[in-house]
Amino acid sequence: TMLAARAFGAPRIVIVDVDDYRLSVANDLGADQIVKVSSNIEDVAEEVLLIHKAMGSTDVDVTFDCAGFTKTVSTALGATR
């Protein structure tokens, strides 16, 4: 998903995950920033702030949730303008 976003001109890509290995791979493949999050739904608000900081803005126009869990959807929706 990240490589496709880059190929189609995404200006800044932040990858968010709970797994260190996947974050490492994303970093190696050219993510602009990576953000490690928890699996705890109660952490969404704090993690949205971390995502905005990593993006350098609160104006996140597009997010892709590739997991489909309640937590990941909530985080993606909370981070998107």
C-alpha positions in Angstrom: 0.0 0.0 0.0 2.8 2.4 0.9 4.7 1.7 -2.4 1.5 2.2 -4.4 0.8 5.5 -2.6 4.4 6.6 -3.3 4.1 5.6 -7.0 0.9 7.7 -7.3 2.5 10.8 -5.8 1.7 10.8 -2.1 3.9 13.7 -0.8 4.4 12.4 2.7 3.8 8.8 4.0 3.6 7.9 7.7 3.3 4.2 8.5 1.6 3.2 11.7 1.8 -0.2 13.2 2.1 -2.2 16.5 4.8 -4.5 15.0 8.5 -3.4 15.1 9.4 -5.6 12.1 6.8 -4.2 9.8 7.8 -0.7 10.8 11.4 -1.5 10.0 10.4 -2.8 6.6 8.3 0.3 5.9 11.3 2.5 7.0 13.6 0.5 4.7 11.2 0.9 1.8 11.1 4.7 2.1 8.4 5.7 4.6 8.9 9.3 5.6 8.1 8.5 9.2 7.0 5.5 11.2 4.8 5.5 14.4 4.6 2.6 16.8 1.2 2.3 18.4 -0.4 0.0 20.9 -3.3 -2.4 20.4 -5.2 -0.7 23.2 -8.3 1.2 22.0 -7.9 3.7 24.9 -4.7 5.0 23.3 -6.3 6.3 20.1 -6.5 10.0 21.0 -2.8 10.1 22.1 -1.7 8.2 19.0 -3.6 10.5 16.6 -1.5 13.3 18.1 1.7 11.3 17.4 0.5 10.7 13.8 -0.2 14.4 13.3 3.3 15.2 14.7 4.9 12.7 12.3 3.0 14.2 9.4 4.1 17.7 10.4 0.4 18.7 10.2 -3.1 18.0 11.4 -4.2 18.1 7.8 -4.1 14.4 6.9 -6.1 14.0 3.7 -5.9 10.3 3.1 -5.5 7.2 5.2 -5.5 3.5 4.4 -6.4 1.0 7.1 -4.9 -2.3 6.1 -5.9 -4.3 9.1 -9.6 -3.7 9.6 -9.7 -3.9 13.4 -11.8 -1.5 15.4 -8.7 0.1 16.9 -7.0 0.7 13.5 -10.1 2.1 11.9 -10.7 4.4 14.8 -7.1 5.6 14.6 -7.2 6.1 10.9 -10.5 8.1 11.1 -9.3 10.1 14.0 -6.1 11.1 12.2 -7.8 12.1 8.9 -9.0 15.6 8.3 
